Amino acid sequence: MEFIDTHTHLFLPEFNEDRFQVIERAILAGVQKMLLPNIDKNTVESMLELSSAFPDHCIPMIGLHPTSVKEDYLEHIMIMEKYLHSHKFCAIGEVGIDLYWDKSYLVQQQKAFIHQIELARKYELPLVIHSRDSYQEIVDILHQQNNGQLYSGIFHSFSGNTSQAEEVIKLGFKLGINGVVTFKNSNLGEVLQHVNLKNIVLETDSPYLTPVPKRGQRNESAYLTYIANKIAEIKQVSPDEVAKTTTFTAISVFKLHGL
């Protein structure tokens, strides 16, 4: 079985001691590609260094994470666009709105999100959207900005209800499902029963959101198999079917053919 981890922060300091071993374990577990969402102007170089070291396996995105949005957000976005002129990226991400940690920069987050939707259109790249405690704010902007066109991209770490899943899929997005689906208090299992497997991609969000049975440890891309197995159980299909379907979808959304 071959998998794609569509969202993993392997360039962060949490992996400084054993980064290459973590990637090797992922490859041995069948995770052939690991997509790297950027955070802000300070993380681009470490992300690009990692993708240069593993060009067949680690594929970068470019974007400004909503929790990094402050008054200087335009400076960050201008730097992102400069990188878009000189490097190849598989998506604009991760971008969006986060109202869990801090609501004081909501206006700036909204403006930064709109700017990055425009970048995705300009460079014909999918969007990878972070929407923690901000589903309605995100969807309102997407409806305002869609110009009657379908989007392409992923609702990262989707944790909404069935009607929300249907809404974002109608907008053109796939659902990024990670270790949260293995948590006892998660409603995702019930939601995913109503979602076609073709509308799901797998992600770890490592080093965060470690799936059961590894919960409490640092997450890593090799643990994607636990997520795949849980989805197979929910959808009553084989893990191989989950691997094939989600990998095909990820290749299609991120235009990974030949990468």
Secondary structure, DSSP 8 states (H G I E B T S, - for coil): --EEES-B-TTSGGGTTTHHHHHHHHHHTTEEEEEE---STTTHHHHHHHHHHSTTTEEE-B---GGG-STTHHHHHHHHHHHHHHS--S-EEEEE---SS--TTHHHHHHHHHHHHHHHHHTT--EEEE-TT-HHHHHHHHHHH-TT----EEETT----HHHHHHHHHTTEEEEE-GGGGSTT--HHHHHTTS-GGGEEE---BTSS--TTSTTS---GGGHHHHHHHHHHHHTS-HHHHHHHHHHHHHHHHT-TT-
